[in-house]
Amino acid sequence: MKNRLIYQSSCYDCGPTSVLNGIRYLFEREKIPPVIIKKIFAMGLDAFNENGEPGKSGTSKASMRYMADWFNDYSEKCGFPIKAAFLDMDRAVLEKDGEILSCIQKGGCAVARVWLEKAGHYVLLTQQLSEDTIGVFDPYEKEPESEDPDRKWIDDDPYHRNREVRLSTFNQSDDADYAMGEPAKREVLLLWQTEG
């Protein structure tokens, strides 16, 4: 049985929550080992804010890169059917035949760092819905204040998405909501199930 995707528990845990949502999206509940849940939260929330408070700047790029390596090592050593890849900079772009959309079209998902309300934020990309829109699960539970033609609120698909966002929005190099921003700061964690 698949799990519903979940919302973050604090203002800071969008990173590990989105990675865990990727696991929930890919695997049946009975197939998810507890060590994966433990490890995701142990690796995340590692960034310090300007006052030196741990976790209050969320999850770092280094942590997301490490998660990709850990998933691949866990798969190789323990036989869990997962594969991961970390993309950054110019490789982190949503384009036809690109790495991100190819992963999603093959049943995988992607945790992308985007901007939301002028702050860095992680969301889960799950489905390409059309040539120019993608299904997204944003773990920050907040209904939009107004309708936006580039972003649509979805409230009846808790296993896959709670937003539909235009691909062009993700590829913007500014700090608009759901834009990945300037290429030098982009990061995406790809996840696939390797069997079934």
Secondary structure, DSSP 8 states (H G I E B T S, - for coil): --------SSSSTHHHHHHHHHHHHHS-GGG--HHHHHHHHHHSS--B-TT--BTTT---HHHHHHHHHHHHHHHHHH---EEEEEEEGGG----TTSHHHHHHHTT-EEEEEEEETTEEEEEEEEEE-SSSEEEEE-SS----SS-BTTEEE--S-TTT-SEEEEHHHHT-SS-STT---SGGG-EEEEEEES--
